[in-house]
Amino acid sequence: MSESYRSGSHLCRPFLITSYFAGPDGRWTAAVPSCCPQGSRADDEPCILRIDHNRIRKTGPEHPLAVVRCRTHGCGFTLYPHGFAPYRRQPVLKVAPDGGPVDTEEVGLDQDFADTVFAAALDADAGRPWARDCHDSMPEFFWGTQGRHLGLATRLMGLARDLGDRAREAVAAVLSISGLMQRERSSAKGYRALGRAVCDLLRRLRGRPVSKAFSILVSGHLVGLWGEPGLWDSDRRDLIRSPFCGPGTASAP
């Protein structure tokens, strides 16, 4: 497991995802939700939110992220763009900041998953091992990193061997993939077989980029990688929470 899930740590905290829009001056503006993570469930007192500042990240999203404060609940939180979980350098799926598809000439799985947390699985499926040494030049990716990223990918798809049946079934349900296929692919061994198993399931994901990305983020919560995600629909002005999430839903290995 590449990132631990510790009760009471920052990795347990719920987080919110929203759209970002580019203005005429090139600056990105976040669609601010009507409530904070603490007030996103039934709450008698409405949230009073304001953008405190914009935070620039060295890795991950290519635009500053809005940090919002809630006067009602006395908390601050970052608004993450579509496809990103807290502290992740790569998205789980390529989505434009405003929630639309990314303009690309890539086809197949690369269209959605190249340069994401699943890139290692795509390369493994194609028989492209990452560099094991740097004798001639410094490679961009190393074998050990590919193994760690493959571990993350198998966990997100519910294929990790240490997952219990309940967690595996929850992932299959939230991703709308075949539980039988998932169980069959979970016996894969070796980097190419693991990559193929992950890609087999990725090909069966359906829906708009925003929906697919949100489902994968929910899966990450269910297997204990990060807190519960909430998705702000700026068109309907509605906070979407997965019915598969709730108190105590993060699964232990």
N, C-alpha and C positions, 0 to 999 in steps of 0.2 A: 504494500500500500504506500503510495508515494507521498501522501499527506495524511497525517494522523487526524483522528476525530476525537478530540478530548472534551469531555463534558465541562462546560463552563468556560472554554477557551474562545478566542475570537473566531475560530473555524465553525463554531456552533451557531453563530448569530444569523438570523434571517437577513436576507438582503433583497433589494428591489432593482428591477431591470426596467429601463425606459428607452424611449427613442431620443436621438439627438438630431437636431436640424441645423444645417449650415445657413448662416445669414448672409446678406449681401457683402458684408465686410470679411467673410471667411471664418468668422468665429462660430463655434458650435454652441448651441443652446439646448439644454435638456428640457424635456417635457416633465414638469414637476408633478408628482402624484398628489392626491388630496389627503393622504395620510402617511405616517411613518411606519416602519416595521412593527413598532410596539402598539400602534393603534390601528393596524390593518385588520384586526378582527373586531368583533362587536365591542364598541366602546361608547360610553355615554358622552364623553367629552371630545369634541372634534379637534383634530390636529391643526396647529398653526405653524406653517412651514415657510422657510425662507432659505434662499441659497446663500450660504456663508462665504464660500470661495470656490474657485475651480482649481483642481489639483492636476498637475502634470505628472504623468508616469513615464519612467524611462523605458519600460517594456509594456507590451499589451496594447490597449487601445491607442490609436494614433492621434487622439485629440484629448484635451483636458477633460477631466470628469468632475461633475458638479458635486460638491459636498453640501448637504442640506442639514439644517437644524430645525428641530421641532420644539417650539416653546412649551407646548402642552406637556410633553413627556420628558423634556430636558435631555434629549439625545441628539447626536449627530450621526449621519450616515452618508455613504457614497452612493450615487446613482450609477449603476453599471450599464453599459450598452448591451444590446442584444448579443447573446452567445457567450458572455463572459461571467465567470464566477469570481469572487474575491480572491485576490493575490495570484490569479492565473495569468501567465504570460501569453497564452494562446486561447482563442475561443474554442468552443466545442463544435461550432459550425460557422461557416462564413455568412455573415449577415451585414447588410449596409447599416450605418448608424441610425437611419430613419426607419429601419425595419424591413426594407425592401431587399430584393436579391442583389448580389454583388455582380457587377458587370465584368464578365470574364470569358475568355475563349476556351477555357478548360472544359472537358467533357467528363461524363461518368461521375464517379465518386469524387474526383479531383475538383469538380465544379463546386461542391459543398464542403469538402473536407481537406483539401490541400492546405498546408500551413495552419492546421488546427491541431488539437491534442491527438487527433487520429492520424496524423501524417506518418508516424512510425508504423502504424498498422498497414497503411496503404503501401508503404515501401516494402514492408515484410511480405505482404501478399504478392507483390511483384518480384520478389526475390532480390531486393536491393538492401543488403546489410549495410549498416552505417560503419564508419571507419573504426578499425580496432587499434590503430596506432597512428602516429604522425611523423613517420620517418622522413617522408619527402616534403610535406607541407602541412600546415595546420588545417585539418578538415573542419567543415562546418558542423558536422554531427558525429557523435561517437557511439560505438556499439553499446556501451553501458547505458547511455541516455536512451537509446532505442528500446532497450529492455525495460527501463522504468516507464517509458511512455506506453509501451505495450501493456504493462501491468495496469496502468490507469485506464487504457481503452477497454481492456477486458472487464474491468470492474464496472465501468459505465454501462456496458452492454449486459451486465449480469452474468458474465462468463467466468469470473474469478473463482477458483476452486474452494476458497475458504468462505464463500458466501453460503448462508443457509437457504433452505428451500423457500422460506417466507420472503426473504429479500430478493431472491432470484425471480420469484413469481411476481412480486411487486414491480420490478424493473420491466419484465415482459409486458405487464399490463399497461404501465405508463407509456411505454414506447410502442404499444400495439404491435408487438412481434410475436411470433409463434413460440410458446413455451417449450414445445417439443423440439423445435429446431435449436432453441437456446440450450436445452439440456444436452442435446447431441453435440453441439459445438463446444460445450464446456470441457469436453475430454481432450481437446486439442493439446498437442505437445510440440515444442520446437517453435522457433520464431516465425517460420513461414506458415505453419498450420495455425498459429495463434492469429497472425495477421489475416489469414483467409477467413477464420471464424468471425472475427470482428467485422470484416468487410461484407461477409454474407448477411449479417444482420443490418449493417448500415444501409445496404441496398433496399431493405424492406421498410425503411422509415418513410412515412408519407406526410403530406401537408406542406404548408407554406414554411419558408425558412424560419420565421419567428416562432411558429408553433413547434417545429422540430427542435430548434435550439432550446426552447423552454422545456420540452419533454426530457431532453438529455440532461439539462441542469437539475430537473426534479429527480431524475435517476441518480445523479451524483449525490443528492441529499439523502435519498433512500439507502444508498450503500455507505453513507457516512463520510463523504469527502468534504462537504461544506454544509452550511446552514440551508434553511428552507428558502427557495426563491419565490418572489412575487413579481408578477408581470403587469406593468401599468399600460393599459390600452388608452393612448392619448386621444383617439378618435371617439371612443365611447365614454371616456373618462371613468374607467372602471378598473379596479385592481383585481387581477386574475390570480387565484391561488389554485393549486392542483388539489382535486379531491383525494388524491393519494397521500397528501401531507396532513400533518396535524401533530399535536403534542406526542412526543415519543416515537415519531415515525422513522427517525434515522436508525438504520439497522446496524447492529454490531456484527463483526465477522462471525 
